[in-house]
Amino acid sequence: MTLFRLDASIRTHGSASREIADIVEEEWVAAHPGDPVTRRHIGVDTLPSTVWAAAVTAGMTPPAEQTTEQREAVALAATLVDELLSADAILFAVPLYNFGVSQHFKAYIDLICTDPRATGAQLLAGRPVVLATVRGGAYGSGTPREGWDHSTPYLRRILADSWGSDLTVVEREFTLVGVNPALDPFTETAAQMHASALDAAREAGRALGALPVPA
């Protein structure tokens, strides 16, 4: 069994999304000791800003006329798709940034969508995917910012509806409590949300690790 893990946080230390993903990974590894974990950290090792346009235009250009940049973009898109298709289980750690999806993960999705294998077919049909996502504030029903989270619904549309994965979402809110003094009145609520998220991460990791080995 192989696990592919991708992080989109711009932080390597103190990242709330990484904390959740670490727990999921630990549970998976406990069930599959010695099995490989492939990693990509696009929040730190970012994709080139021009790579999506180069891959798109490559699809409109005869192979003999493609530039080096276009050929490299096509090759990178193929590598990203290969990483997903070669994994038995997938773990994405993607925080909410400025009410929307991380630009790093959006660039990743856009580039993958240029690969012919992601066109007109469910790329991850039936493949188990865990999405660990976090939000600095609270966006649930009845909160002042209900509906301001434009990341999680989008990620569900891509990962589950478009790519066809068997998606589990582990969420944590109020990660800025203790950082932003304006949120101090919510300390107890945030602690409860944190504990619940960690429990959900353990459960998701165990479920991921318990999946049968492909024949």
C-alpha positions as CSV (number, residue, x, y, z in Angstrom):
1,M,0.0,0.0,0.0
2,T,1.1,3.5,-0.8
3,L,0.0,6.8,0.8
4,F,0.4,10.1,-1.1
5,R,0.4,13.2,1.1
6,L,0.2,16.8,-0.1
7,D,0.5,19.9,2.1
8,A,-0.5,23.3,0.9
9,S,0.2,25.4,4.1
10,I,2.8,28.1,3.7
11,R,4.1,27.0,7.2
12,T,6.2,24.0,8.1
13,H,6.0,24.6,11.9
14,G,2.9,25.5,13.8
15,S,0.6,24.6,10.9
16,A,-2.9,23.5,12.0
17,S,-3.6,21.7,8.8
18,R,-0.3,19.8,9.1
19,E,-1.2,18.8,12.7
20,I,-4.4,17.1,11.5
21,A,-2.7,15.5,8.5
22,D,0.2,14.2,10.8
23,I,-2.4,12.3,12.9
24,V,-4.1,10.8,9.8
25,E,-0.7,9.8,8.5
26,E,0.4,8.3,11.8
27,E,-2.7,6.1,11.9
28,W,-2.2,5.0,8.3
29,V,1.4,4.1,9.0
30,A,0.5,2.2,12.1
31,A,-1.7,0.0,9.9
32,H,0.9,-0.3,7.2
33,P,4.4,-0.2,8.8
34,G,7.1,0.0,6.3
35,D,4.9,0.9,3.4
36,P,5.9,4.0,1.4
37,V,4.6,7.5,1.9
38,T,5.1,9.9,-1.0
39,R,5.1,13.6,-0.2
40,R,4.7,16.9,-1.9
41,H,4.6,20.3,-0.1
42,I,3.4,22.8,-2.6
43,G,3.0,25.5,0.0
44,V,6.8,25.6,0.4
45,D,8.1,23.9,-2.8
46,T,5.7,25.9,-5.0
47,L,4.7,25.2,-8.5
48,P,6.0,27.8,-11.1
49,S,3.5,30.6,-11.6
50,T,3.6,30.2,-15.4
51,V,3.3,26.5,-15.6
52,W,-0.5,26.2,-16.0
53,A,-0.5,28.7,-19.0
54,A,2.4,26.8,-20.5
55,A,0.6,23.5,-20.2
56,V,-2.7,24.9,-21.6
57,T,-1.0,26.4,-24.6
58,A,1.0,23.2,-25.2
59,G,-2.3,21.4,-25.8
60,M,-3.0,23.9,-28.6
61,T,0.5,23.6,-30.2
62,P,1.8,20.9,-32.5
63,P,4.5,18.8,-30.6
64,A,7.2,19.8,-32.9
65,E,6.5,23.5,-32.3
66,Q,6.2,23.4,-28.5
67,T,8.7,25.4,-26.5
68,T,10.9,23.9,-23.8
69,E,8.7,25.6,-21.2
70,Q,5.6,24.0,-22.7
71,R,7.1,20.5,-22.8
72,E,8.3,20.9,-19.2
73,A,4.9,22.0,-18.1
74,V,3.2,19.0,-19.7
75,A,5.8,16.7,-18.1
76,L,5.1,18.2,-14.7
77,A,1.4,17.8,-15.0
78,A,1.9,14.2,-15.9
79,T,4.2,13.7,-12.9
80,L,1.5,15.1,-10.6
81,V,-1.2,12.8,-12.0
82,D,1.2,9.8,-11.8
83,E,1.7,10.6,-8.1
84,L,-2.1,10.4,-7.5
85,L,-2.7,7.3,-9.6
86,S,0.2,5.4,-8.1
87,A,-1.2,5.9,-4.5
88,D,-3.7,3.5,-2.8
89,A,-4.7,6.3,-0.4
90,I,-4.4,10.1,-0.6
91,L,-4.1,12.8,2.1
92,F,-4.5,16.5,1.3
93,A,-3.8,19.2,3.9
94,V,-5.3,22.5,2.7
95,P,-6.0,25.5,4.9
96,L,-8.5,28.3,4.2
97,Y,-6.7,31.5,3.1
98,N,-8.5,34.8,2.9
99,F,-11.9,33.0,2.6
100,G,-10.8,31.0,-0.4
101,V,-8.8,28.0,-1.5
102,S,-5.0,28.2,-1.2
103,Q,-3.5,29.6,-4.4
104,H,-0.9,26.8,-4.2
105,F,-3.6,24.1,-4.3
106,K,-5.6,25.9,-7.0
107,A,-2.5,26.0,-9.2
108,Y,-2.0,22.3,-8.5
109,I,-5.6,21.5,-9.5
110,D,-5.5,23.6,-12.6
111,L,-2.2,22.0,-13.8
112,I,-3.6,18.5,-13.2
113,C,-6.6,19.3,-15.2
114,T,-4.4,19.9,-18.3
115,D,-3.4,16.2,-18.3
116,P,-5.5,14.1,-20.8
117,R,-6.2,11.6,-18.0
118,A,-8.1,14.2,-16.1
119,T,-10.2,15.3,-19.0
120,G,-13.7,13.8,-19.3
121,A,-13.1,11.2,-16.7
122,Q,-13.2,10.8,-12.9
123,L,-9.5,10.8,-12.2
124,L,-9.7,9.4,-8.7
125,A,-12.8,7.3,-9.1
126,G,-13.4,5.4,-5.9
127,R,-10.0,6.2,-4.5
128,P,-10.0,7.0,-0.7
129,V,-9.0,10.6,0.0
130,V,-8.8,12.5,3.3
131,L,-8.9,16.2,3.2
132,A,-7.6,18.0,6.3
133,T,-8.7,21.6,6.2
134,V,-8.6,24.4,8.8
135,R,-10.1,27.9,9.2
136,G,-8.9,30.7,11.4
137,G,-12.4,31.9,12.3
138,A,-15.8,30.2,12.5
139,Y,-18.0,29.9,9.4
140,G,-20.7,27.5,10.6
141,S,-24.5,27.9,10.5
142,G,-25.7,31.0,12.3
143,T,-22.2,32.6,12.6
144,P,-21.6,36.2,11.2
145,R,-19.4,34.7,8.5
146,E,-21.6,31.8,7.5
147,G,-21.0,31.3,3.8
148,W,-17.7,33.0,3.7
149,D,-15.7,29.8,3.4
150,H,-15.3,29.5,-0.4
151,S,-12.6,26.8,-0.1
152,T,-14.2,23.7,1.4
153,P,-17.3,23.6,-1.0
154,Y,-14.9,24.0,-3.9
155,L,-12.6,21.3,-2.8
156,R,-15.6,18.9,-2.3
157,R,-16.7,19.7,-5.9
158,I,-13.3,18.9,-7.3
159,L,-12.1,16.0,-5.2
160,A,-15.5,14.2,-4.8
161,D,-17.8,15.3,-7.6
162,S,-15.3,16.0,-10.4
163,W,-12.5,13.6,-9.6
164,G,-14.8,11.0,-8.1
165,S,-12.8,10.2,-5.0
166,D,-14.3,8.6,-1.8
167,L,-13.8,11.7,0.2
168,T,-13.6,12.2,4.0
169,V,-13.2,15.8,5.3
170,V,-11.6,16.5,8.6
171,E,-12.2,20.2,9.6
172,R,-11.0,22.5,12.4
173,E,-12.2,26.0,13.0
174,F,-11.1,28.9,15.3
175,T,-7.4,28.2,14.8
176,L,-6.7,31.9,15.3
177,V,-8.0,31.8,18.9
178,G,-5.0,32.5,21.0
179,V,-3.4,34.4,18.2
180,N,-5.9,37.2,17.6
181,P,-6.9,38.8,20.9
182,A,-10.3,39.7,19.5
183,L,-11.2,36.0,19.5
184,D,-10.2,35.4,23.2
185,P,-13.9,35.1,24.3
186,F,-14.1,31.9,22.2
187,T,-11.1,30.1,23.9
188,E,-13.2,27.3,25.4
189,T,-15.2,26.8,22.2
190,A,-11.9,26.7,20.2
191,A,-10.4,24.1,22.5
192,Q,-13.4,21.9,22.1
193,M,-13.3,22.2,18.3
194,H,-9.5,21.4,18.4
195,A,-10.1,18.3,20.4
196,S,-13.0,17.2,18.1
197,A,-10.8,17.7,15.1
198,L,-8.0,15.6,16.5
199,D,-10.4,12.8,17.3
200,A,-11.9,13.0,13.8
201,A,-8.3,12.9,12.3
202,R,-7.6,9.7,14.3
203,E,-10.8,8.1,13.2
204,A,-10.2,9.1,9.5
205,G,-6.6,7.8,9.7
206,R,-7.7,4.5,11.1
207,A,-10.4,4.1,8.5
208,L,-7.9,4.9,5.8
209,G,-5.5,2.3,7.2
210,A,-8.2,-0.3,7.5
211,L,-9.0,-0.3,3.8
212,P,-8.3,-3.7,2.0
213,V,-5.1,-4.1,0.1
214,P,-5.8,-4.0,-3.7
215,A,-5.6,-7.3,-5.4
